[in-house]
Amino acid sequence: MKILQTTNATGLDIYAIAKKKWEAEYFDAGAVTPAFVAEPTSPYITFTEDTVIKGFYQASVATSWADGHYMIAVYKQSGASPSPIADGEPDVAEIEVIKNYIQVIK
């Protein structure tokens, strides 16, 4: 599964946090077996900038997500490491996964 983010700025450190919309479970992206859990130890999904299309960032998630609704918060990292409190207001989207297809709700 790919998550995409565009911006008019290049050279940024972009990351996201994903959670199930109706449950207090967050994607533990850095776990040995990434999964949705109540208390993730490494919830940051990191993005890389496309080498040709500047300002286009993408992240790959190897784990399939169950059908359902999810919230994705995408941050522009301001310091040496991700910090949702210090990194400002995220871009937020709701997505729906149906049979490994993703639809952006808003």
OpenMM code with the backbone's topology and positions (N, CA, C; nanometers):
from openmm import Vec3, app, unit

residues = "MET LYS ILE LEU GLN THR THR ASN ALA THR GLY LEU ASP ILE TYR ALA ILE ALA LYS LYS LYS TRP GLU ALA GLU TYR PHE ASP ALA GLY ALA VAL THR PRO ALA PHE VAL ALA GLU PRO THR SER PRO TYR ILE THR PHE THR GLU ASP THR VAL ILE LYS GLY PHE TYR GLN ALA SER VAL ALA THR SER TRP ALA ASP GLY HIS TYR MET ILE ALA VAL TYR LYS GLN SER GLY ALA SER PRO SER PRO ILE ALA ASP GLY GLU PRO ASP VAL ALA GLU ILE GLU VAL ILE LYS ASN TYR ILE GLN VAL ILE LYS".split()
positions = [
    Vec3(0.0838, -0.1156, 0.0000),
    Vec3(0.0000, 0.0000, 0.0000),
    Vec3(0.0895, 0.1235, 0.0000),
    Vec3(0.0534, 0.2225, -0.0785),
    Vec3(0.1298, 0.3473, -0.0848),
    Vec3(0.0454, 0.4617, -0.0292),
    Vec3(0.1118, 0.5496, 0.0433),
    Vec3(0.0507, 0.6729, 0.0912),
    Vec3(0.1262, 0.7863, 0.0237),
    Vec3(0.0529, 0.8810, -0.0334),
    Vec3(0.1152, 0.9887, -0.1093),
    Vec3(0.0866, 1.1226, -0.0429),
    Vec3(0.1799, 1.2144, -0.0530),
    Vec3(0.1633, 1.3502, -0.0007),
    Vec3(0.2325, 1.4455, -0.0970),
    Vec3(0.1672, 1.5550, -0.1315),
    Vec3(0.2296, 1.6558, -0.2159),
    Vec3(0.2401, 1.7868, -0.1390),
    Vec3(0.3391, 1.8647, -0.1714),
    Vec3(0.3594, 1.9956, -0.1104),
    Vec3(0.4367, 2.0806, -0.2092),
    Vec3(0.4368, 2.2098, -0.1891),
    Vec3(0.5139, 2.2961, -0.2791),
    Vec3(0.6568, 2.3142, -0.2296),
    Vec3(0.6954, 2.2416, -0.1240),
    Vec3(0.8303, 2.2512, -0.0685),
    Vec3(0.9083, 2.1225, -0.0948),
    Vec3(1.0377, 2.1374, -0.1143),
    Vec3(1.1227, 2.0215, -0.1378),
    Vec3(1.2193, 2.0044, -0.0210),
    Vec3(1.2782, 1.8854, -0.0130),
    Vec3(1.3801, 1.8592, 0.0876),
    Vec3(1.3265, 1.8469, 0.2293),
    Vec3(1.1987, 1.8151, 0.2442),
    Vec3(1.1387, 1.8040, 0.3770),
    Vec3(1.1504, 1.6623, 0.4328),
    Vec3(1.1406, 1.6520, 0.5633),
    Vec3(1.1239, 1.5231, 0.6301),
    Vec3(0.9755, 1.5121, 0.6630),
    Vec3(0.9078, 1.4188, 0.5968),
    Vec3(0.7639, 1.4008, 0.6115),
    Vec3(0.7389, 1.2657, 0.6785),
    Vec3(0.6437, 1.2636, 0.7709),
    Vec3(0.6039, 1.1371, 0.8333),
    Vec3(0.4542, 1.1404, 0.8620),
    Vec3(0.3974, 1.0242, 0.8885),
    Vec3(0.2541, 1.0152, 0.9167),
    Vec3(0.2296, 0.9204, 1.0330),
    Vec3(0.1155, 0.9399, 1.0948),
    Vec3(0.0652, 0.8480, 1.1972),
    Vec3(-0.0731, 0.8053, 1.1510),
    Vec3(-0.1002, 0.6756, 1.1559),
    Vec3(-0.2294, 0.6221, 1.1132),
    Vec3(-0.2988, 0.5552, 1.2307),
    Vec3(-0.4309, 0.5704, 1.2358),
    Vec3(-0.5092, 0.5030, 1.3393),
    Vec3(-0.6407, 0.4552, 1.2808),
    Vec3(-0.6978, 0.3535, 1.3445),
    Vec3(-0.8318, 0.3107, 1.3076),
    Vec3(-0.9284, 0.4189, 1.3528),
    Vec3(-1.0224, 0.4554, 1.2676),
    Vec3(-1.1090, 0.5693, 1.2970),
    Vec3(-1.1907, 0.5491, 1.4238),
    Vec3(-1.2499, 0.4335, 1.4423),
    Vec3(-1.3435, 0.4123, 1.5519),
    Vec3(-1.2804, 0.3426, 1.6717),
    Vec3(-1.1520, 0.3164, 1.6690),
    Vec3(-1.0852, 0.2449, 1.7769),
    Vec3(-0.9575, 0.3176, 1.8157),
    Vec3(-0.9112, 0.2937, 1.9364),
    Vec3(-0.7858, 0.3546, 1.9841),
    Vec3(-0.6694, 0.2619, 1.9510),
    Vec3(-0.6528, 0.2316, 1.8228),
    Vec3(-0.5417, 0.1494, 1.7752),
    Vec3(-0.4669, 0.2272, 1.6680),
    Vec3(-0.3359, 0.2296, 1.6836),
    Vec3(-0.2470, 0.3047, 1.5947),
    Vec3(-0.1541, 0.2082, 1.5227),
    Vec3(-0.1141, 0.2455, 1.4021),
    Vec3(-0.0245, 0.1587, 1.3243),
    Vec3(0.1164, 0.1684, 1.3796),
    Vec3(0.1716, 0.0580, 1.4213),
    Vec3(0.3084, 0.0513, 1.4741),
    Vec3(0.4016, 0.0189, 1.3578),
    Vec3(0.4363, 0.1225, 1.2829),
    Vec3(0.5110, 0.1066, 1.1578),
    Vec3(0.6499, 0.0487, 1.1766),
    Vec3(0.7140, 0.0758, 1.2899),
    Vec3(0.8509, 0.0303, 1.3125),
    Vec3(0.8630, -0.1036, 1.3820),
    Vec3(0.7520, -0.1686, 1.4098),
    Vec3(0.7561, -0.2992, 1.4770),
    Vec3(0.8113, -0.4064, 1.3829),
    Vec3(0.8612, -0.5141, 1.4408),
    Vec3(0.9102, -0.6267, 1.3601),
    Vec3(0.7988, -0.6764, 1.2686),
    Vec3(0.6786, -0.6874, 1.3221),
    Vec3(0.5603, -0.7194, 1.2436),
    Vec3(0.4645, -0.6014, 1.2565),
    Vec3(0.4686, -0.5051, 1.1624),
    Vec3(0.3830, -0.3872, 1.1732),
    Vec3(0.2349, -0.4260, 1.1821),
    Vec3(0.1647, -0.3626, 1.2758),
    Vec3(0.0232, -0.3919, 1.2986),
    Vec3(-0.0399, -0.2771, 1.3746),
    Vec3(-0.1717, -0.2783, 1.3832),
    Vec3(-0.2437, -0.1803, 1.4634),
    Vec3(-0.2490, -0.2293, 1.6073),
    Vec3(-0.2036, -0.1442, 1.6999),
    Vec3(-0.1973, -0.1786, 1.8420),
    Vec3(-0.2416, -0.0577, 1.9246),
    Vec3(-0.2745, -0.0818, 2.0517),
    Vec3(-0.3190, 0.0254, 2.1402),
    Vec3(-0.2055, 0.1197, 2.1782),
    Vec3(-0.0849, 0.0664, 2.1963),
    Vec3(0.0293, 0.1486, 2.2377),
    Vec3(0.1492, 0.1214, 2.1465),
    Vec3(0.1585, 0.1910, 2.0343),
    Vec3(0.2698, 0.1678, 1.9416),
    Vec3(0.4020, 0.2197, 1.9975),
    Vec3(0.5086, 0.1486, 1.9681),
    Vec3(0.6415, 0.1938, 2.0101),
    Vec3(0.7068, 0.2797, 1.9031),
    Vec3(0.6663, 0.2616, 1.7774),
    Vec3(0.7225, 0.3381, 1.6660),
    Vec3(0.6120, 0.3641, 1.5627),
    Vec3(0.5264, 0.4649, 1.5881),
    Vec3(0.4107, 0.4858, 1.5012),
    Vec3(0.4366, 0.5670, 1.3745),
    Vec3(0.5621, 0.6039, 1.3490),
    Vec3(0.5900, 0.6977, 1.2401),
    Vec3(0.6147, 0.6277, 1.1068),
    Vec3(0.5315, 0.6609, 1.0092),
    Vec3(0.5471, 0.6125, 0.8723),
    Vec3(0.6269, 0.7201, 0.7997),
    Vec3(0.7473, 0.6877, 0.7552),
    Vec3(0.8335, 0.7887, 0.6938),
    Vec3(0.8145, 0.7935, 0.5418),
    Vec3(0.8227, 0.9129, 0.4880),
    Vec3(0.8054, 0.9376, 0.3456),
    Vec3(0.9394, 0.9724, 0.2829),
    Vec3(0.9524, 0.9433, 0.1549),
    Vec3(1.0695, 0.9854, 0.0791),
    Vec3(1.0219, 1.0711, -0.0384),
    Vec3(1.1043, 1.1666, -0.0744),
    Vec3(1.0706, 1.2543, -0.1859),
    Vec3(1.1091, 1.1879, -0.3168),
    Vec3(1.0222, 1.1996, -0.4140),
    Vec3(1.0489, 1.1468, -0.5467),
    Vec3(1.1728, 1.2146, -0.6040),
    Vec3(1.2567, 1.1382, -0.6708),
    Vec3(1.3812, 1.1939, -0.7236),
    Vec3(1.3592, 1.2832, -0.8445),
    Vec3(1.2471, 1.2682, -0.9131),
    Vec3(1.2201, 1.3481, -1.0333),
    Vec3(1.1149, 1.4558, -1.0053),
    Vec3(1.0051, 1.4170, -0.9402),
    Vec3(0.8971, 1.5120, -0.9123),
    Vec3(0.9196, 1.5699, -0.7725),
    Vec3(0.9823, 1.6846, -0.7672),
    Vec3(1.0134, 1.7478, -0.6391),
    Vec3(0.8844, 1.7942, -0.5709),
    Vec3(0.8775, 1.7760, -0.4400),
    Vec3(0.7580, 1.8091, -0.3640),
    Vec3(0.6560, 1.6972, -0.3592),
    Vec3(0.6870, 1.5831, -0.4220),
    Vec3(0.5994, 1.4648, -0.4215),
    Vec3(0.6634, 1.3608, -0.3308),
    Vec3(0.5952, 1.3270, -0.2247),
    Vec3(0.6487, 1.2345, -0.1247),
    Vec3(0.5614, 1.1093, -0.1212),
    Vec3(0.6243, 0.9953, -0.0943),
    Vec3(0.5476, 0.8714, -0.0838),
    Vec3(0.6062, 0.7807, 0.0230),
    Vec3(0.5178, 0.7002, 0.0796),
    Vec3(0.5575, 0.6014, 0.1794),
    Vec3(0.4956, 0.4686, 0.1408),
    Vec3(0.5693, 0.3604, 0.1620),
    Vec3(0.5183, 0.2263, 0.1357),
    Vec3(0.4936, 0.1562, 0.2679),
    Vec3(0.3804, 0.0897, 0.2744),
    Vec3(0.3459, 0.0092, 0.3915),
    Vec3(0.3249, -0.1321, 0.3409),
    Vec3(0.4096, -0.2237, 0.3847),
    Vec3(0.4056, -0.3608, 0.3343),
    Vec3(0.2892, -0.4406, 0.3912),
    Vec3(0.2373, -0.4003, 0.5057),
    Vec3(0.1307, -0.4741, 0.5727),
    Vec3(-0.0050, -0.4370, 0.5141),
    Vec3(-0.0876, -0.5372, 0.4834),
    Vec3(-0.2240, -0.5104, 0.4382),
    Vec3(-0.3082, -0.4658, 0.5572),
    Vec3(-0.3954, -0.3711, 0.5340),
    Vec3(-0.4850, -0.3237, 0.6390),
    Vec3(-0.6223, -0.3839, 0.6163),
    Vec3(-0.6894, -0.4196, 0.7236),
    Vec3(-0.8237, -0.4778, 0.7145),
    Vec3(-0.9204, -0.3743, 0.6583),
    Vec3(-1.0263, -0.4214, 0.5975),
    Vec3(-1.1295, -0.3304, 0.5489),
    Vec3(-1.1782, -0.2428, 0.6637),
    Vec3(-1.1968, -0.1147, 0.6367),
    Vec3(-1.2458, -0.0242, 0.7397),
    Vec3(-1.2036, 0.1184, 0.7148),
    Vec3(-1.2310, 0.2045, 0.8128),
    Vec3(-1.2002, 0.3467, 0.8053),
    Vec3(-1.0798, 0.3781, 0.8922),
    Vec3(-0.9908, 0.4626, 0.8400),
    Vec3(-0.8680, 0.5003, 0.9086),
    Vec3(-0.8483, 0.6506, 0.8979),
    Vec3(-0.7788, 0.7060, 0.9936),
    Vec3(-0.7393, 0.8464, 0.9912),
    Vec3(-0.5881, 0.8511, 0.9734),
    Vec3(-0.5408, 0.9384, 0.8854),
    Vec3(-0.3985, 0.9555, 0.8596),
    Vec3(-0.3631, 1.1015, 0.8885),
    Vec3(-0.2659, 1.1227, 0.9756),
    Vec3(-0.2157, 1.2573, 1.0046),
    Vec3(-0.0739, 1.2664, 0.9497),
    Vec3(-0.0504, 1.3611, 0.8577),
    Vec3(0.0790, 1.3763, 0.7924),
    Vec3(0.1454, 1.5042, 0.8430),
    Vec3(0.2685, 1.4899, 0.8920),
    Vec3(0.3426, 1.6001, 0.9526),
    Vec3(0.4662, 1.6361, 0.8712),
    Vec3(0.5053, 1.7636, 0.8782),
    Vec3(0.6339, 1.8094, 0.8268),
    Vec3(0.7252, 1.8217, 0.9482),
    Vec3(0.8270, 1.7379, 0.9532),
    Vec3(0.9178, 1.7327, 1.0682),
    Vec3(1.0006, 1.8601, 1.0769),
    Vec3(1.0045, 1.9212, 1.1970),
    Vec3(1.0776, 2.0469, 1.2136),
    Vec3(1.2110, 2.0302, 1.2854),
    Vec3(1.2320, 1.9178, 1.3543),
    Vec3(1.3557, 1.8969, 1.4289),
    Vec3(1.4291, 1.7734, 1.3807),
    Vec3(1.5161, 1.7230, 1.4662),
    Vec3(1.5988, 1.6077, 1.4318),
    Vec3(1.5204, 1.4764, 1.4274),
    Vec3(1.4077, 1.4699, 1.4989),
    Vec3(1.3270, 1.3474, 1.5002),
    Vec3(1.1794, 1.3850, 1.5043),
    Vec3(1.0907, 1.2912, 1.4683),
    Vec3(0.9479, 1.3216, 1.4696),
    Vec3(0.8987, 1.3617, 1.6092),
    Vec3(0.8159, 1.4643, 1.6130),
    Vec3(0.7550, 1.5101, 1.7373),
    Vec3(0.6201, 1.5738, 1.7034),
    Vec3(0.5111, 1.4968, 1.7105),
    Vec3(0.3807, 1.5514, 1.6732),
    Vec3(0.3431, 1.6788, 1.7477),
    Vec3(0.3919, 1.6971, 1.8688),
    Vec3(0.3606, 1.8193, 1.9438),
    Vec3(0.4359, 1.9385, 1.8842),
    Vec3(0.5639, 1.9215, 1.8550),
    Vec3(0.6469, 2.0318, 1.8051),
    Vec3(0.6320, 2.0555, 1.6545),
    Vec3(0.5869, 1.9559, 1.5804),
    Vec3(0.5860, 1.9665, 1.4348),
    Vec3(0.4631, 2.0365, 1.3778),
    Vec3(0.3786, 2.0890, 1.4629),
    Vec3(0.2667, 2.1703, 1.4149),
    Vec3(0.1477, 2.0890, 1.3698),
    Vec3(0.0513, 2.1616, 1.3162),
    Vec3(-0.0744, 2.1001, 1.2749),
    Vec3(-0.0541, 2.0110, 1.1523),
    Vec3(-0.1029, 1.8869, 1.1588),
    Vec3(-0.0842, 1.7958, 1.0453),
    Vec3(-0.1907, 1.8148, 0.9377),
    Vec3(-0.1631, 1.7622, 0.8195),
    Vec3(-0.2660, 1.7432, 0.7183),
    Vec3(-0.3339, 1.6123, 0.7554),
    Vec3(-0.4666, 1.6122, 0.7644),
    Vec3(-0.5394, 1.4937, 0.8096),
    Vec3(-0.6352, 1.4492, 0.7000),
    Vec3(-0.6411, 1.3174, 0.6810),
    Vec3(-0.7346, 1.2603, 0.5842),
    Vec3(-0.7982, 1.1355, 0.6433),
    Vec3(-0.9209, 1.1137, 0.6031),
    Vec3(-0.9872, 0.9874, 0.6363),
    Vec3(-0.9837, 0.9011, 0.5118),
    Vec3(-0.9458, 0.7749, 0.5291),
    Vec3(-0.9456, 0.6828, 0.4160),
    Vec3(-1.0309, 0.5609, 0.4499),
    Vec3(-1.0811, 0.4976, 0.3463),
    Vec3(-1.1545, 0.3727, 0.3620),
    Vec3(-1.0805, 0.2668, 0.2808),
    Vec3(-1.0541, 0.1531, 0.3431),
    Vec3(-0.9898, 0.0406, 0.2755),
    Vec3(-1.0960, -0.0652, 0.2504),
    Vec3(-1.1093, -0.1059, 0.1246),
    Vec3(-1.2019, -0.2129, 0.0868),
    Vec3(-1.1263, -0.3083, -0.0043),
    Vec3(-1.1033, -0.4291, 0.0442),
    Vec3(-1.0331, -0.5327, -0.0334),
    Vec3(-0.9017, -0.4800, -0.0906),
    Vec3(-0.8211, -0.4163, -0.0069),
    Vec3(-0.6900, -0.3614, -0.0423),
    Vec3(-0.6949, -0.2434, -0.1375),
    Vec3(-0.8131, -0.1884, -0.1629),
    Vec3(-0.8256, -0.0645, -0.2400),
    Vec3(-0.8493, 0.0489, -0.1412),
    Vec3(-0.7884, 0.1636, -0.1668),
    Vec3(-0.7982, 0.2770, -0.0764),
    Vec3(-0.8788, 0.3879, -0.1426),
    Vec3(-0.9731, 0.4418, -0.0668),
    Vec3(-1.0518, 0.5551, -0.1123),
    Vec3(-1.0371, 0.6653, -0.0093),
    Vec3(-1.0016, 0.7847, -0.0541),
    Vec3(-0.9924, 0.9001, 0.0354),
    Vec3(-1.1325, 0.9539, 0.0560),
    Vec3(-1.1736, 0.9633, 0.1842),
    Vec3(-1.3067, 1.0138, 0.2169),
    Vec3(-1.3042, 1.1654, 0.2258),
    Vec3(-1.2039, 1.2207, 0.2948),
    Vec3(-1.1876, 1.3665, 0.3035),
    Vec3(-1.0464, 1.4001, 0.3406),
] * unit.nanometer
topology = app.Topology()
chain = topology.addChain("A")
for resn in residues:
    res = topology.addResidue(resn, chain)
    for name in ("N", "CA", "C"):
        topology.addAtom(name, app.Element.getBySymbol(name[0]), res)
